Amino acid sequence: MPLHVTSFGIGLLAVLLLAGCVTNPPPKVVMENEVTRIEIRTDERATRPHAHPAPLSPETMRALLSGMRIQVQTDRLFGVVNGWSAPRPVFSQTDLAAISGPLAEALAQAASHEIVTFYRRVNDASIGLAYTTGGLFVQEGLVYMVMANFWSLPVDAIVPAVPGYMIDPIDQPLLTLGRKFYLLSHKQEQADVHLPDWQERHPADKTLVVNLSLLRPENGRVAPRTSP
């Protein structure tokens, strides 16, 4: 083979290898303990810059989280559709006390290309170990709450080639485990936004959109509008 072709091939391989080494910066950990992790990550699915940093108070964040409701459907195979479960709060009072402040702090630090993610371990007598994970970002006065997992079990991970495979999504909080479908809503119906045109690459069926200007914190005052 001619020398110049060989050199070109080696050069191309080097470029490809270098390109493969280019990765996003590691997430910035805002809070971490044995059951919770709050991080700021590069939003690889963003279609436009987010309105960050976003100055949400802990009280506003608590009103956002405490009002979230979820219904779950786990089986749509073979044309069989099971009914939705009854609506239930996404976060318990213990969850709210643990993550409201750190999530507000993380949004205040996030840049326009970043998303705030959360990971929370659940230990419940009825199901055992489970995970609630997801992320949130602000866009044009709207907060997008992405629910990747709600009380998802480690065995929910679908890896056909590895029987009995289990996963802990602590390093991938936006990864959905298993075939679960969510129906999200907010207790404050006036703040629950249904967008006619979905422009985000985050899944619409796992995202709750809330108008911050219509969200009322627990003290009853209207939340301040974030800058677009």
Contacts in CASP RR format, 6 or more apart in sequence:
PFRMAT RR
TARGET T0000
AUTHOR 0000-0000-0000
METHOD contacts of the structure
MODEL  1
MPLHVTSFGIGLLAVLLLAGCVTNPPPKVVMENEVTRIEIRTDERATRPH
AHPAPLSPETMRALLSGMRIQVQTDRLFGVVNGWSAPRPVFSQTDLAAIS
GPLAEALAQAASHEIVTFYRRVNDASIGLAYTTGGLFVQEGLVYMVMANF
WSLPVDAIVPAVPGYMIDPIDQPLLTLGRKFYLLSHKQEQADVHLPDWQE
RHPADKTLVVNLSLLRPENGRVAPRTSP
24 41 0 8 1.000
24 42 0 8 1.000
24 44 0 8 1.000
25 42 0 8 1.000
27 39 0 8 1.000
27 40 0 8 1.000
27 41 0 8 1.000
27 117 0 8 1.000
28 39 0 8 1.000
28 40 0 8 1.000
28 41 0 8 1.000
28 109 0 8 1.000
29 37 0 8 1.000
29 38 0 8 1.000
29 39 0 8 1.000
30 38 0 8 1.000
30 39 0 8 1.000
30 40 0 8 1.000
30 102 0 8 1.000
30 105 0 8 1.000
30 106 0 8 1.000
30 109 0 8 1.000
30 116 0 8 1.000
31 37 0 8 1.000
31 38 0 8 1.000
31 99 0 8 1.000
31 102 0 8 1.000
31 105 0 8 1.000
31 106 0 8 1.000
32 38 0 8 1.000
34 121 0 8 1.000
35 98 0 8 1.000
35 120 0 8 1.000
35 121 0 8 1.000
36 98 0 8 1.000
36 99 0 8 1.000
36 102 0 8 1.000
36 118 0 8 1.000
36 119 0 8 1.000
36 120 0 8 1.000
36 121 0 8 1.000
37 118 0 8 1.000
37 119 0 8 1.000
37 170 0 8 1.000
37 173 0 8 1.000
38 99 0 8 1.000
38 102 0 8 1.000
38 103 0 8 1.000
38 106 0 8 1.000
38 116 0 8 1.000
38 117 0 8 1.000
38 118 0 8 1.000
38 119 0 8 1.000
39 106 0 8 1.000
39 116 0 8 1.000
39 117 0 8 1.000
39 118 0 8 1.000
39 119 0 8 1.000
39 173 0 8 1.000
40 106 0 8 1.000
40 109 0 8 1.000
40 110 0 8 1.000
40 114 0 8 1.000
40 115 0 8 1.000
40 116 0 8 1.000
40 117 0 8 1.000
41 114 0 8 1.000
41 115 0 8 1.000
41 116 0 8 1.000
41 117 0 8 1.000
42 113 0 8 1.000
42 114 0 8 1.000
42 115 0 8 1.000
43 50 0 8 1.000
43 113 0 8 1.000
43 114 0 8 1.000
43 115 0 8 1.000
43 137 0 8 1.000
45 200 0 8 1.000
45 201 0 8 1.000
45 202 0 8 1.000
46 113 0 8 1.000
46 115 0 8 1.000
46 137 0 8 1.000
46 201 0 8 1.000
47 199 0 8 1.000
47 200 0 8 1.000
47 201 0 8 1.000
48 139 0 8 1.000
48 199 0 8 1.000
49 112 0 8 1.000
49 113 0 8 1.000
50 110 0 8 1.000
50 112 0 8 1.000
50 113 0 8 1.000
50 114 0 8 1.000
50 115 0 8 1.000
50 137 0 8 1.000
50 138 0 8 1.000
50 139 0 8 1.000
51 112 0 8 1.000
51 138 0 8 1.000
51 139 0 8 1.000
51 140 0 8 1.000
51 141 0 8 1.000
51 226 0 8 1.000
51 227 0 8 1.000
51 228 0 8 1.000
52 107 0 8 1.000
52 110 0 8 1.000
52 111 0 8 1.000
52 112 0 8 1.000
52 114 0 8 1.000
52 137 0 8 1.000
52 138 0 8 1.000
53 107 0 8 1.000
53 108 0 8 1.000
53 109 0 8 1.000
53 110 0 8 1.000
53 111 0 8 1.000
54 107 0 8 1.000
54 108 0 8 1.000
54 110 0 8 1.000
54 138 0 8 1.000
54 143 0 8 1.000
54 226 0 8 1.000
55 107 0 8 1.000
55 108 0 8 1.000
55 224 0 8 1.000
55 226 0 8 1.000
55 227 0 8 1.000
56 64 0 8 1.000
56 104 0 8 1.000
56 107 0 8 1.000
56 108 0 8 1.000
56 138 0 8 1.000
56 143 0 8 1.000
56 212 0 8 1.000
56 223 0 8 1.000
56 226 0 8 1.000
57 104 0 8 1.000
57 217 0 8 1.000
57 223 0 8 1.000
57 224 0 8 1.000
58 100 0 8 1.000
58 101 0 8 1.000
58 104 0 8 1.000
59 217 0 8 1.000
59 218 0 8 1.000
59 219 0 8 1.000
60 104 0 8 1.000
60 212 0 8 1.000
60 215 0 8 1.000
60 217 0 8 1.000
60 223 0 8 1.000
60 224 0 8 1.000
61 100 0 8 1.000
61 101 0 8 1.000
61 103 0 8 1.000
61 104 0 8 1.000
61 107 0 8 1.000
62 96 0 8 1.000
62 100 0 8 1.000
62 101 0 8 1.000
62 217 0 8 1.000
62 218 0 8 1.000
63 188 0 8 1.000
63 215 0 8 1.000
63 216 0 8 1.000
63 217 0 8 1.000
63 218 0 8 1.000
63 223 0 8 1.000
64 143 0 8 1.000
64 145 0 8 1.000
64 186 0 8 1.000
64 210 0 8 1.000
64 215 0 8 1.000
65 90 0 8 1.000
65 91 0 8 1.000
65 95 0 8 1.000
65 96 0 8 1.000
65 99 0 8 1.000
65 100 0 8 1.000
65 103 0 8 1.000
66 89 0 8 1.000
66 91 0 8 1.000
66 96 0 8 1.000
66 187 0 8 1.000
66 218 0 8 1.000
67 89 0 8 1.000
67 90 0 8 1.000
67 186 0 8 1.000
67 187 0 8 1.000
67 188 0 8 1.000
68 89 0 8 1.000
68 90 0 8 1.000
68 91 0 8 1.000
68 145 0 8 1.000
68 184 0 8 1.000
68 185 0 8 1.000
68 186 0 8 1.000
68 187 0 8 1.000
68 208 0 8 1.000
69 87 0 8 1.000
69 88 0 8 1.000
69 89 0 8 1.000
69 90 0 8 1.000
69 184 0 8 1.000
69 185 0 8 1.000
69 186 0 8 1.000
69 187 0 8 1.000
70 87 0 8 1.000
70 88 0 8 1.000
70 89 0 8 1.000
70 90 0 8 1.000
70 147 0 8 1.000
70 150 0 8 1.000
70 182 0 8 1.000
70 183 0 8 1.000
70 184 0 8 1.000
70 185 0 8 1.000
71 84 0 8 1.000
71 85 0 8 1.000
71 86 0 8 1.000
71 87 0 8 1.000
71 88 0 8 1.000
71 182 0 8 1.000
71 183 0 8 1.000
71 184 0 8 1.000
71 185 0 8 1.000
72 84 0 8 1.000
72 85 0 8 1.000
72 150 0 8 1.000
72 180 0 8 1.000
72 181 0 8 1.000
72 182 0 8 1.000
72 183 0 8 1.000
73 81 0 8 1.000
73 82 0 8 1.000
73 83 0 8 1.000
73 84 0 8 1.000
73 85 0 8 1.000
73 180 0 8 1.000
73 181 0 8 1.000
73 182 0 8 1.000
73 183 0 8 1.000
74 82 0 8 1.000
74 179 0 8 1.000
74 180 0 8 1.000
74 181 0 8 1.000
75 81 0 8 1.000
75 82 0 8 1.000
75 179 0 8 1.000
76 82 0 8 1.000
76 179 0 8 1.000
76 181 0 8 1.000
77 179 0 8 1.000
84 183 0 8 1.000
87 185 0 8 1.000
90 132 0 8 1.000
90 147 0 8 1.000
90 150 0 8 1.000
90 184 0 8 1.000
91 99 0 8 1.000
91 132 0 8 1.000
95 120 0 8 1.000
95 132 0 8 1.000
98 120 0 8 1.000
99 118 0 8 1.000
99 120 0 8 1.000
103 116 0 8 1.000
103 118 0 8 1.000
103 136 0 8 1.000
106 116 0 8 1.000
107 116 0 8 1.000
107 136 0 8 1.000
107 138 0 8 1.000
110 116 0 8 1.000
110 137 0 8 1.000
114 137 0 8 1.000
115 135 0 8 1.000
115 136 0 8 1.000
115 137 0 8 1.000
115 146 0 8 1.000
115 174 0 8 1.000
116 135 0 8 1.000
116 136 0 8 1.000
116 137 0 8 1.000
117 133 0 8 1.000
117 134 0 8 1.000
117 135 0 8 1.000
117 173 0 8 1.000
117 174 0 8 1.000
118 132 0 8 1.000
118 133 0 8 1.000
118 134 0 8 1.000
118 135 0 8 1.000
118 136 0 8 1.000
118 173 0 8 1.000
119 131 0 8 1.000
119 132 0 8 1.000
119 133 0 8 1.000
119 134 0 8 1.000
119 169 0 8 1.000
119 170 0 8 1.000
119 173 0 8 1.000
120 131 0 8 1.000
120 132 0 8 1.000
120 133 0 8 1.000
121 129 0 8 1.000
121 130 0 8 1.000
121 131 0 8 1.000
122 128 0 8 1.000
122 129 0 8 1.000
122 130 0 8 1.000
122 131 0 8 1.000
122 132 0 8 1.000
122 151 0 8 1.000
123 129 0 8 1.000
123 130 0 8 1.000
124 130 0 8 1.000
124 151 0 8 1.000
127 151 0 8 1.000
127 153 0 8 1.000
128 153 0 8 1.000
129 153 0 8 1.000
129 154 0 8 1.000
130 151 0 8 1.000
130 152 0 8 1.000
130 153 0 8 1.000
131 149 0 8 1.000
131 151 0 8 1.000
131 152 0 8 1.000
131 153 0 8 1.000
131 154 0 8 1.000
131 168 0 8 1.000
131 169 0 8 1.000
131 177 0 8 1.000
132 147 0 8 1.000
132 149 0 8 1.000
132 150 0 8 1.000
132 151 0 8 1.000
132 152 0 8 1.000
133 148 0 8 1.000
133 149 0 8 1.000
133 152 0 8 1.000
133 169 0 8 1.000
133 173 0 8 1.000
133 174 0 8 1.000
133 175 0 8 1.000
134 146 0 8 1.000
134 147 0 8 1.000
134 148 0 8 1.000
134 149 0 8 1.000
134 173 0 8 1.000
134 174 0 8 1.000
135 145 0 8 1.000
135 146 0 8 1.000
135 148 0 8 1.000
135 173 0 8 1.000
135 174 0 8 1.000
136 143 0 8 1.000
136 144 0 8 1.000
136 145 0 8 1.000
136 146 0 8 1.000
137 143 0 8 1.000
137 144 0 8 1.000
138 144 0 8 1.000
138 212 0 8 1.000
138 226 0 8 1.000
140 228 0 8 1.000
141 211 0 8 1.000
141 212 0 8 1.000
141 213 0 8 1.000
141 225 0 8 1.000
141 226 0 8 1.000
141 228 0 8 1.000
142 193 0 8 1.000
142 209 0 8 1.000
142 210 0 8 1.000
142 211 0 8 1.000
142 212 0 8 1.000
143 209 0 8 1.000
143 210 0 8 1.000
143 212 0 8 1.000
144 200 0 8 1.000
144 202 0 8 1.000
144 207 0 8 1.000
144 208 0 8 1.000
144 209 0 8 1.000
145 184 0 8 1.000
145 207 0 8 1.000
145 208 0 8 1.000
145 209 0 8 1.000
145 210 0 8 1.000
146 174 0 8 1.000
146 202 0 8 1.000
146 203 0 8 1.000
146 206 0 8 1.000
146 207 0 8 1.000
147 182 0 8 1.000
147 184 0 8 1.000
147 206 0 8 1.000
147 207 0 8 1.000
147 208 0 8 1.000
148 169 0 8 1.000
148 173 0 8 1.000
148 174 0 8 1.000
148 175 0 8 1.000
148 176 0 8 1.000
148 206 0 8 1.000
149 169 0 8 1.000
149 175 0 8 1.000
149 176 0 8 1.000
149 177 0 8 1.000
149 180 0 8 1.000
150 180 0 8 1.000
150 182 0 8 1.000
152 169 0 8 1.000
152 176 0 8 1.000
152 177 0 8 1.000
152 178 0 8 1.000
152 180 0 8 1.000
153 177 0 8 1.000
154 166 0 8 1.000
154 167 0 8 1.000
154 168 0 8 1.000
154 177 0 8 1.000
155 164 0 8 1.000
155 166 0 8 1.000
156 177 0 8 1.000
156 178 0 8 1.000
156 180 0 8 1.000
157 165 0 8 1.000
157 166 0 8 1.000
157 167 0 8 1.000
157 177 0 8 1.000
157 178 0 8 1.000
158 177 0 8 1.000
158 178 0 8 1.000
158 179 0 8 1.000
159 165 0 8 1.000
159 167 0 8 1.000
167 177 0 8 1.000
169 175 0 8 1.000
169 177 0 8 1.000
174 202 0 8 1.000
176 203 0 8 1.000
176 206 0 8 1.000
181 205 0 8 1.000
182 205 0 8 1.000
182 206 0 8 1.000
183 205 0 8 1.000
184 206 0 8 1.000
184 207 0 8 1.000
184 208 0 8 1.000
185 192 0 8 1.000
185 208 0 8 1.000
186 192 0 8 1.000
186 208 0 8 1.000
186 210 0 8 1.000
188 210 0 8 1.000
188 214 0 8 1.000
188 215 0 8 1.000
188 216 0 8 1.000
190 211 0 8 1.000
190 214 0 8 1.000
191 210 0 8 1.000
191 211 0 8 1.000
191 212 0 8 1.000
191 214 0 8 1.000
191 215 0 8 1.000
191 216 0 8 1.000
192 208 0 8 1.000
192 209 0 8 1.000
192 210 0 8 1.000
193 209 0 8 1.000
193 210 0 8 1.000
193 211 0 8 1.000
194 209 0 8 1.000
195 209 0 8 1.000
198 204 0 8 1.000
200 207 0 8 1.000
212 223 0 8 1.000
212 224 0 8 1.000
212 225 0 8 1.000
212 226 0 8 1.000
213 222 0 8 1.000
213 223 0 8 1.000
213 225 0 8 1.000
214 222 0 8 1.000
215 222 0 8 1.000
215 223 0 8 1.000
216 222 0 8 1.000
216 223 0 8 1.000
217 223 0 8 1.000
END
